[in-house]
Amino acid sequence: MKIYNSLKKAKEEFIPNEEGKVKMYACGITVYDDCHVGHAKQAITYDMISQYLKYKGYDVTYVRNYTDVDDKIIARANEMGINALDYSEKKIKEAEEDLDKLGIIDADIKPKASENINNIISFVDGLIKKGYAYSIENGDVYFSVKDFPQYGQLSNRNIDEMISGVRKEIEEGKKDPRDFALWKSAKEGEVSWKSPWGMGRPGWHIECSAMVLANLGESIDIHGGGKDLVFPHHENEIAQSEALTGKPFAKYWTHNGLIKINGQKMSKSLGNSMTIKEALEKHDKEVIRYVMLSKHYSTDLDLNDKEFALADRQLYYFYNTFNNIDNFLRENPISPDVAETESNIGEKIEENFVEAMDDDFNSAAAISQLFATCKFANSLLSDKKYSVDEKANTLNQIRNSAGKMYKILGLMQEEPMQFIDSMKTKYLSSLEIQQNELDDLIKQRTQAKAEKNYLLADDIRKRLEKDGIILNDTKEGTTWDLKDLYSLSNDEQQKDIIKKNELRGLGEGR
């Protein structure tokens, strides 16, 4: 398995510090406002990575923190006239609800900055004693960047050129504009704690280093977060952690891409910020996960209606295939008296998934395998060359293996008909026709056909087709579908994906 290491700027074979165990930390949410889809991308990314590492057999300890005290939180709480920690506790609860609705599996440990004050104070005190930090008269404590020569190793920034990346003015008592705050003296009305330097609170960067040390130890295997954290946050974490311990802080650094909305950087000032709550009001949780995971985790993602509509269609196709398999297996259960056929498609599904994910957690490549799997399953369902028992055995393997592997991504875990019905309801509501009206028209058409009034029956079919509704006549009766969802078989992007993945031998060996 290989991981792209942002520190080395290259893919490297994954070899944890301790055989069989993985210590992973991902920078979590600063809870000054509602969680947005950028937080969702980060949470989904590291949920996926931790679940895959567990599937690979590693004993994973995954830590994702909450920043519950900082300038923005204090400012927002003051605006509302409430205690900052009470405010952040409320927002953490809301964040937990949002992430749960996205199907995020909890991190093993979820520390908060406010619960690690003693750890932070001890950490800062250690840096002062080692000569890497200094306190000033007002009680602020700063890290001395010039005293850590390796500074800039992650972001590739030269220390002498970094002044352009920080505020030009030097706060009173601060020795160098590049130095960053480890401890901030308390201002009137701010939440604060007693420390050797006076009442104050932690700086932003120090909390992560202190929580890593407290929960995972001096050296960890994987450290992650958004690309926007590379500098200065992650650069500062490396400096303060390695200055204190003298050991490598994290062996592999991973960074997920950022979110744009309709081609623009997501920003409240631009009016294009999308909260997780807003996304879930419009889209199924698996659709949101699918959009996030259908591109490589390191890729910046432009969220727009086209991306979500494509995800709707593709998941609808997958779930229809799963539903067809389920229906076949209900009607044709596998006989215990029939020996298994030589089909090895279950193994191939797993092998292809693992091959994709072993290449830097390439969920996009793993998802692309599902197109070929579903194409093969649908072809087999209509193939008359094989016996019912052969089909049932192979389809059962497909269903079990695909369900097992894509659970790692949090996909294909809903009941197929529940997903299909909810998607049809969603798209039908956008048309100028109600469900009861549609049902009445189908009944009228059925009656017209029974009375051999084929002209009326054809008129009803054409009217519905004009509205974007497709009718399918089966021996069990007439069913309906939506053209916008049913059009995946004609989707050129899907055809390209299937063509590429047919080369991977899926379905061979039967």
C-alpha positions in Angstrom: 0.0 0.0 0.0 1.3 3.4 -1.0 0.4 6.9 0.4 1.2 10.3 -1.0 3.3 12.0 1.7 3.0 15.7 1.6 6.2 16.0 3.6 8.3 14.1 1.0 6.2 15.2 -2.0 6.0 11.6 -3.3 4.1 8.4 -2.9 5.7 6.1 -0.3 5.1 2.5 0.8 3.1 2.6 4.0 5.1 1.1 6.8 3.7 2.2 10.3 6.1 2.9 13.1 4.8 -0.2 15.0 3.9 -3.3 13.0 0.2 -3.9 12.8 -0.8 -0.6 14.5 -1.7 2.8 13.1 -1.8 6.1 15.0 -3.7 8.7 13.0 -4.7 12.3 13.8 -6.8 14.5 11.6 -7.5 18.2 12.4 -11.2 18.6 13.1 -13.7 21.4 13.3 -13.4 24.8 14.9 -17.0 25.1 16.1 -17.7 28.8 15.7 -20.6 28.3 13.3 -22.6 25.5 11.6 -20.5 22.8 9.9 -20.2 23.2 6.2 -19.5 20.8 3.3 -15.7 21.5 3.6 -15.9 19.9 7.1 -17.9 17.1 5.5 -15.2 16.4 2.9 -12.5 16.2 5.6 -14.6 14.0 7.9 -15.6 11.7 5.0 -12.0 11.4 3.8 -10.5 10.3 7.1 -13.5 8.1 7.9 -12.8 6.3 4.6 -9.0 6.1 5.4 -9.5 4.8 8.9 -12.1 2.2 7.8 -9.9 1.0 5.0 -6.9 0.6 7.3 -9.0 -1.4 9.7 -10.2 -3.6 6.8 -6.5 -4.2 6.0 -6.1 -5.6 9.5 -4.4 -2.7 11.3 -5.2 -1.8 14.9 -6.1 1.8 14.2 -6.4 4.6 16.8 -7.9 7.5 15.1 -8.1 10.9 16.8 -10.1 13.9 15.4 -10.2 17.0 17.6 -12.6 19.8 18.2 -11.3 23.4 18.6 -13.7 24.8 21.1 -11.9 28.0 22.1 -10.5 30.5 19.7 -11.0 34.1 18.6 -13.9 33.4 16.3 -15.7 31.4 18.9 -15.2 34.0 21.6 -16.4 36.8 19.2 -19.5 34.8 18.2 -20.3 34.0 21.9 -19.9 37.6 22.9 -22.3 38.7 20.1 -24.9 36.3 21.5 -24.1 37.3 25.1 -23.3 33.7 26.3 -20.3 31.9 27.7 -17.8 30.8 24.9 -17.5 27.3 26.2 -21.3 26.9 26.5 -21.6 28.2 22.9 -18.9 25.8 21.6 -20.5 22.8 23.5 -23.8 23.5 21.7 -22.1 23.7 18.3 -20.2 20.5 19.0 -23.4 18.7 19.7 -24.8 20.0 16.4 -21.7 19.0 14.6 -21.9 15.5 15.9 -25.5 15.3 14.7 -24.5 16.5 11.2 -21.7 14.0 10.9 -23.9 11.2 12.2 -26.4 12.0 9.5 -23.7 11.7 6.9 -22.9 8.2 8.1 -19.5 9.2 9.6 -18.2 6.6 11.9 -16.9 8.2 15.1 -13.2 8.7 15.6 -11.8 6.6 18.4 -10.9 9.7 20.4 -12.4 13.2 20.0 -10.5 15.5 22.3 -11.4 19.2 22.9 -8.9 22.0 23.4 -10.7 23.1 26.6 -10.2 19.7 28.2 -6.5 19.7 27.5 -5.4 22.9 29.1 -3.0 21.2 31.5 -1.5 19.2 28.7 -1.1 22.4 26.6 0.5 24.4 29.5 2.9 21.5 30.2 3.8 21.4 26.5 4.5 25.2 26.3 6.5 25.1 29.5 8.7 22.4 28.0 9.4 24.5 24.9 10.4 27.5 27.1 12.8 25.3 29.1 14.3 24.0 25.9 14.9 27.5 24.5 12.4 27.2 21.7 9.8 29.6 23.2 9.7 32.8 25.2 7.2 34.6 27.3 6.7 38.4 27.2 5.6 40.9 29.9 1.9 40.8 29.2 1.8 37.0 29.5 1.8 36.0 25.8 4.1 33.1 24.9 5.7 32.7 21.4 7.5 30.0 19.5 10.9 31.2 18.2 10.9 30.2 14.5 14.6 31.1 13.9 15.6 28.6 16.6 14.1 25.7 14.7 16.1 25.5 11.5 13.9 22.8 9.9 11.0 25.2 9.8 9.3 25.2 6.4 10.0 21.5 5.6 6.3 20.7 4.9 5.3 23.9 3.0 8.7 24.3 1.3 8.9 27.9 2.5 12.2 29.6 3.2 12.3 31.1 6.7 13.7 34.4 5.4 10.9 34.8 2.9 8.1 34.1 5.4 7.6 37.6 6.6 5.3 38.1 3.5 3.1 35.3 4.9 2.5 37.0 8.3 1.4 40.3 9.6 4.1 43.0 9.0 3.8 44.7 12.4 5.4 43.1 15.4 3.3 43.0 18.5 5.0 44.6 21.5 7.5 42.2 23.0 7.5 39.8 20.1 11.0 39.2 18.8 10.3 38.2 15.2 7.3 38.6 13.0 7.5 35.0 12.0 7.1 33.8 15.6 3.6 32.4 16.4 1.6 32.4 19.6 1.6 29.3 21.9 -0.3 31.0 24.7 -2.4 34.2 24.6 -2.9 36.5 27.6 -6.5 37.0 28.6 -8.4 40.0 27.4 -11.4 41.3 29.4 -14.5 39.2 28.9 -12.6 36.3 27.4 -12.6 32.7 28.6 -9.3 32.0 30.3 -7.3 29.6 32.5 -4.5 30.1 35.1 -1.0 29.5 33.8 2.6 30.2 34.8 2.5 33.3 32.6 -0.8 34.6 33.9 -4.5 34.1 32.9 -4.8 33.2 29.3 -5.8 30.6 26.7 -4.0 28.4 24.2 -3.0 29.5 20.7 -4.6 27.6 17.8 -1.5 25.5 16.7 -0.4 24.3 20.1 -3.6 22.5 20.9 -3.2 19.8 18.2 0.4 19.1 19.1 -0.6 18.7 22.8 -3.6 16.5 22.0 -1.5 14.2 19.7 1.1 13.9 22.4 -1.5 13.1 25.1 -3.5 10.6 23.1 -1.1 9.1 20.6 2.5 9.7 21.9 5.5 11.5 20.5 5.5 10.0 17.0 2.4 9.1 14.9 1.9 7.4 11.6 -0.6 9.6 9.7 -1.5 13.2 10.2 -4.2 14.7 8.1 -6.3 17.8 7.3 -7.3 20.1 4.6 -4.8 21.6 2.1 -5.5 25.0 3.7 -3.8 23.8 6.9 -0.4 23.0 5.4 0.8 26.5 6.3 0.9 27.8 8.9 -1.0 25.3 11.0 0.7 22.0 10.1 4.1 23.6 9.7 3.8 25.0 13.2 2.7 21.7 14.6 5.8 20.0 13.2 8.0 22.8 14.7 6.6 22.8 18.2 6.3 19.0 18.4 9.7 18.1 17.1 11.3 20.9 19.1 9.9 19.5 22.3 10.4 15.7 21.7 13.4 15.7 19.3 11.6 13.0 17.3 9.7 12.9 14.0 6.2 14.2 14.6 4.3 12.3 11.8 5.6 9.8 9.3 3.0 10.5 6.6 1.3 13.8 6.0 -2.0 13.7 4.0 -4.1 16.6 2.8 -7.6 16.5 1.4 -8.7 18.9 -1.3 -10.8 22.0 -0.7 -14.4 22.8 -1.7 -15.6 25.3 -4.3 -19.3 26.1 -4.9 -20.2 26.7 -8.6 -16.5 27.4 -9.4 -15.9 29.9 -6.6 -14.1 29.4 -3.3 -16.7 28.7 -0.6 -17.1 31.8 1.5 -19.8 33.4 3.6 -18.9 36.8 2.2 -19.7 35.5 -1.3 -22.9 34.0 -0.1 -22.0 30.6 -1.4 -21.3 28.7 1.8 -23.2 25.4 2.0 -23.7 23.9 5.4 -24.0 20.1 6.0 -27.6 20.7 7.1 -28.4 22.5 3.8 -26.8 19.7 1.8 -28.7 17.0 3.6 -32.0 18.8 3.0 -31.4 18.5 -0.8 -29.5 15.3 -1.1 -29.3 11.7 0.3 -26.3 11.2 2.6 -24.9 8.6 0.2 -25.2 11.0 -2.7 -23.1 13.5 -0.7 -20.5 10.9 0.2 -20.5 9.7 -3.5 -19.8 13.2 -4.8 -16.9 13.6 -2.3 -15.4 10.1 -2.9 -15.8 10.0 -6.7 -12.8 12.2 -6.9 -9.4 11.5 -5.3 -9.4 12.8 -1.7 -6.6 15.2 -2.5 -8.5 16.8 -5.4 -10.3 20.1 -5.0 -14.0 19.7 -5.6 -16.4 22.0 -7.3 -19.9 21.3 -5.9 -22.7 22.2 -8.4 -26.0 20.9 -9.5 -24.5 18.9 -12.3 -22.2 17.0 -9.9 -25.1 16.1 -7.6 -27.4 15.1 -10.5 -24.7 12.8 -11.9 -24.3 11.2 -8.5 -28.0 10.7 -8.3 -28.1 8.9 -11.6 -25.1 6.7 -10.9 -26.2 5.6 -7.5 -29.7 5.1 -8.9 -28.2 2.7 -11.5 -26.2 0.9 -8.8 -29.2 0.5 -6.5 -31.5 -0.7 -9.3 -28.9 -3.3 -10.1 -28.8 -4.4 -6.5 -32.6 -4.5 -6.4 -32.7 -6.7 -9.5 -30.2 -9.0 -7.9 -32.2 -9.1 -4.6 -35.4 -9.9 -6.5 -33.7 -12.7 -8.4 -32.3 -14.2 -5.3 -35.7 -14.0 -3.5 -37.3 -15.9 -6.3 -34.3 -18.3 -6.8 -32.6 -18.9 -3.4 -29.3 -20.8 -3.6 -29.9 -24.5 -3.1 -27.8 -26.0 -0.4 -27.7 -29.2 -2.4 -26.0 -27.5 -5.4 -22.2 -27.3 -5.2 -20.8 -23.8 -5.8 -19.9 -23.0 -9.4 -16.4 -22.0 -10.3 -17.2 -18.3 -10.4 -14.6 -16.2 -8.6 -16.2 -12.9 -9.2 -16.4 -12.1 -5.5 -12.7 -12.4 -5.2 -12.2 -10.2 -8.3 -14.5 -7.5 -6.9 -12.4 -7.5 -3.7 -9.1 -7.6 -5.5 -10.0 -4.7 -7.8 -11.2 -2.6 -4.9 -8.0 -3.3 -2.9 -5.8 -2.5 -5.8 -7.4 0.9 -6.2 -7.4 1.7 -2.5 -3.8 0.5 -2.0 -2.9 3.3 -4.4 -3.2 6.3 -2.0 -6.8 5.5 -1.0 -8.0 6.0 -4.5 -11.8 5.9 -3.8 -12.5 7.3 -7.3 -10.9 4.3 -8.9 -12.6 1.9 -6.5 -16.0 3.4 -7.3 -15.3 3.1 -11.0 -15.2 -0.7 -10.6 -18.8 -0.7 -9.5 -19.9 0.3 -13.0 -18.3 -2.8 -14.5 -19.7 -5.0 -11.7 -23.2 -3.7 -12.3 -23.0 -4.1 -16.0 -21.9 -7.7 -15.6 -24.7 -8.4 -13.1 -27.4 -7.0 -15.4 -26.0 -8.9 -18.3 -26.0 -12.1 -16.3 -29.6 -11.6 -15.2 -30.8 -11.6 -18.8 -28.3 -14.3 -20.0 -30.0 -17.6 -20.8 -26.8 -19.6 -21.2 -26.4 -20.3 -17.5 -28.6 -22.3 -15.1 -30.6 -20.6 -12.4 -28.3 -22.1 -9.8 -25.2 -20.8 -11.5 -26.7 -17.3 -11.8 -27.9 -17.3 -8.2 -24.4 -18.3 -6.9 -22.6 -15.7 -9.0 -25.1 -12.9 -8.2 -25.0 -13.7 -4.5 -21.2 -13.3 -4.6 -21.6 -10.0 -6.3 -24.1 -8.7 -3.8 -22.1 -9.8 -0.8 -18.7 -8.7 -2.0 -19.8 -5.4 -3.3 -21.8 -4.7 -0.1 -18.8 -5.6 2.0 -16.2 -3.5 0.1 -18.3 -0.4 -0.5 -19.3 -0.3 3.1 -15.7 0.9 3.6 -16.7 4.1 1.7 -20.1 4.3 3.4 -21.9 3.5 0.1 -24.4 0.9 -1.0 -25.7 0.4 2.6 -29.3 1.5 2.1 -32.2 -0.8 1.2 -32.3 -0.6 -2.6 -36.0 0.0 -2.9 -35.9 2.6 -0.1 -33.2 4.5 -2.0 -35.0 4.1 -5.4 -38.3 5.3 -4.0 -36.8 8.3 -2.3 -35.0 9.3 -5.4 -38.1 8.9 -7.6 -40.1 11.0 -5.1 -37.5 13.7 -5.1 -37.4 13.9 -8.9 -41.1 13.6 -9.3 -41.7 16.6 -7.0 -39.7 18.7 -9.5 -42.2 17.9 -12.3 -45.6 19.4 -12.7 -47.4 16.2 -11.8 -48.4 14.8 -8.4 -48.0 11.1 -7.4 -51.8 10.6 -7.2 -52.2 12.1 -10.6 -49.6 9.8 -12.0 -51.2 6.8 -10.4 -54.6 7.8 -11.9 -53.1 8.2 -15.4 -51.5 4.7 -15.2 -54.8 3.2 -14.1 -56.6 5.0 -17.0 -54.0 3.7 -19.4 -54.3 0.1 -18.1 -58.0 0.3 -18.4 -57.8 1.8 -21.9 -55.5 -1.1 -23.0 -57.9 -3.6 -21.5 -60.7 -2.0 -23.6 -58.4 -2.0 -26.6 -58.5 1.8 -26.7 -54.9 1.9 -27.8 -55.1 5.4 -29.1 -55.9 6.7 -25.6 -53.3 4.5 -24.0 -50.6 5.8 -26.4 -51.7 9.4 -25.8 -51.3 8.9 -22.0 -47.8 7.3 -22.5 -46.7 10.2 -24.8 -48.0 12.8 -22.3 -46.1 11.3 -19.4 -43.0 10.9 -21.6 -43.2 14.6 -22.4 -43.2 15.3 -18.7 -40.1 13.1 -18.3 -41.8 10.0 -17.0 -41.1 6.6 -18.7 -43.6 3.7 -18.4 -42.5 0.1 -18.5 -45.0 -2.6 -19.2 -44.2 -5.9 -17.4 -46.2 -9.1 -16.8 -46.8 -7.9 -13.2 -48.2 -4.6 -14.5 -47.0 -1.1 -15.5 -44.1 0.5 -13.6 -42.8 4.0 -14.0 -39.4 5.7 -14.0 -37.9 9.1 -14.5 -36.0 10.0 -17.7 -33.5 12.1 -15.7 -32.6 9.1 -13.6 -33.1 6.3 -16.2 -30.8 7.9 -18.7 -27.6 6.5 -17.2 -27.3 3.8 -19.8 -26.8 6.6 -22.4 -24.4 8.5 -20.2 -21.1 8.8 -22.2 -19.1 9.3 -19.0 -20.4 6.0 -17.7 -19.7 4.2 -20.9 -16.1 5.4 -20.8 -15.7 4.2 -17.2 -17.2 0.8 -18.0 -14.9 0.4 -21.1 -11.8 1.1 -19.0 -12.8 -1.3 -16.3 -13.7 -4.2 -18.6 -10.0 -4.6 -19.1 -9.6 -5.6 -15.4 -11.1 -9.1 -16.0 -14.3 -8.6 -14.1 -16.6 -11.5 -14.8 -13.9 -13.8 -16.2 -13.4 -17.3 -14.8 -17.0 -18.4 -14.7 
